Amino acid sequence: MCVSADRHRFAAGLLTATTTKQCIGFMIGSALFALGSAPGFGPWAGAEAANISYFIGAWFFTGAALIQLVRSGPMTTSVPYGSGVMLRADWLAASTQFVGTLLFNVSTAAALEVKTVHGQQHLVWNPDAGGSVAFLLSGLFVLVAFTRADAARRVWAPGSTDWWSGVINMIGCIAFGVSAVGSFVSRTGTTVDAVLATVGTFVGALCFFFASFIVLVAMRMHPRTTDSADSVR
């Protein structure tokens, strides 16, 4: 009976969505994206190795984004104006991010198999660009959610860990957007700016890593902060 109860508690804990799991998932995914785009890694290990790193990392992104979506709470909230109901910024941030990670799953999976220019344009670049746009929207909603969570909060709040996490996350989203622009594939099959694409991915991945890392550090420094508390990537 004790063994069975322990197994039940272990399984329940494994399936519980927490800030720690969310942050670790984003950090692993970010580390894999950073590895794939690290200076010198592609020429040394080959394009396929970099693409595999992106592919695996994208799934960690998706798992972490799903946890954040589950933890984001109700989709709507009541307001004393208009229709009386509006979408919550927290939910919008998590949902757009989740959609973005799914698009990155498509893009990174296609990059492993697609060899034609048409495939590169429509199966690799299009979902990659769409995912980058979704991340940009998510990053904006994260900052909106931060300011709305507390009436005393302002757009500039360098004393807050959540603010730093949100700002670093937004920089990462912008970097991924720049990477998408640089990786555009022309009709001749050439990339607009391969260096820009790689550097944008590397910078964005590092930003996403540290945006989650500082949240974990803050949780360790302030034990009263629980996994049920709101956090951002």
Secondary structure in CASP SS format (residue, H / E / C, confidence):
PFRMAT SS
TARGET T0000
AUTHOR 0000-0000-0000
METHOD secondary structure of the structure
MODEL  1
M C 1.00
C H 1.00
V H 1.00
S H 1.00
A H 1.00
D H 1.00
R H 1.00
H H 1.00
R H 1.00
F H 1.00
A H 1.00
A H 1.00
G H 1.00
L H 1.00
L H 1.00
T C 1.00
A C 1.00
T C 1.00
T H 1.00
T H 1.00
K H 1.00
Q H 1.00
C H 1.00
I H 1.00
G H 1.00
F H 1.00
M H 1.00
I H 1.00
G H 1.00
S H 1.00
A H 1.00
L H 1.00
F H 1.00
A H 1.00
L H 1.00
G H 1.00
S H 1.00
A C 1.00
P C 1.00
G C 1.00
F H 1.00
G H 1.00
P H 1.00
W H 1.00
A H 1.00
G C 1.00
A H 1.00
E H 1.00
A H 1.00
A H 1.00
N H 1.00
I H 1.00
S H 1.00
Y H 1.00
F H 1.00
I H 1.00
G H 1.00
A H 1.00
W H 1.00
F H 1.00
F H 1.00
T H 1.00
G H 1.00
A H 1.00
A H 1.00
L H 1.00
I H 1.00
Q H 1.00
L H 1.00
V H 1.00
R H 1.00
S C 1.00
G C 1.00
P C 1.00
M C 1.00
T E 1.00
T E 1.00
S E 1.00
V C 1.00
P C 1.00
Y C 1.00
G C 1.00
S C 1.00
G C 1.00
V E 1.00
M E 1.00
L E 1.00
R C 1.00
A H 1.00
D H 1.00
W H 1.00
L H 1.00
A H 1.00
A H 1.00
S H 1.00
T H 1.00
Q H 1.00
F H 1.00
V H 1.00
G H 1.00
T H 1.00
L H 1.00
L H 1.00
F H 1.00
N H 1.00
V H 1.00
S H 1.00
T H 1.00
A H 1.00
A H 1.00
A H 1.00
L H 1.00
E H 1.00
V C 1.00
K C 1.00
T C 1.00
V H 1.00
H H 1.00
G H 1.00
Q H 1.00
Q H 1.00
H H 1.00
L H 1.00
V H 1.00
W H 1.00
N H 1.00
P H 1.00
D H 1.00
A H 1.00
G H 1.00
G H 1.00
S H 1.00
V H 1.00
A H 1.00
F H 1.00
L H 1.00
L H 1.00
S H 1.00
G H 1.00
L H 1.00
F H 1.00
V H 1.00
L H 1.00
V H 1.00
A H 1.00
F H 1.00
T H 1.00
R H 1.00
A H 1.00
D C 1.00
A C 1.00
A C 1.00
R C 1.00
R C 1.00
V C 1.00
W C 1.00
A C 1.00
P C 1.00
G C 1.00
S C 1.00
T H 1.00
D H 1.00
W H 1.00
W H 1.00
S H 1.00
G H 1.00
V H 1.00
I H 1.00
N H 1.00
M H 1.00
I H 1.00
G H 1.00
C H 1.00
I H 1.00
A H 1.00
F H 1.00
G H 1.00
V H 1.00
S H 1.00
A H 1.00
V H 1.00
G H 1.00
S C 1.00
F C 1.00
V E 1.00
S C 1.00
R C 1.00
T C 1.00
G C 1.00
T C 1.00
T E 1.00
V C 1.00
D C 1.00
A H 1.00
V H 1.00
L H 1.00
A H 1.00
T H 1.00
V H 1.00
G H 1.00
T H 1.00
F H 1.00
V H 1.00
G H 1.00
A H 1.00
L H 1.00
C H 1.00
F H 1.00
F H 1.00
F H 1.00
A H 1.00
S H 1.00
F H 1.00
I H 1.00
V H 1.00
L H 1.00
V H 1.00
A H 1.00
M H 1.00
R H 1.00
M H 1.00
H C 1.00
P C 1.00
R C 1.00
T C 1.00
T C 1.00
D C 1.00
S C 1.00
A C 1.00
D C 1.00
S C 1.00
V C 1.00
R C 1.00
END
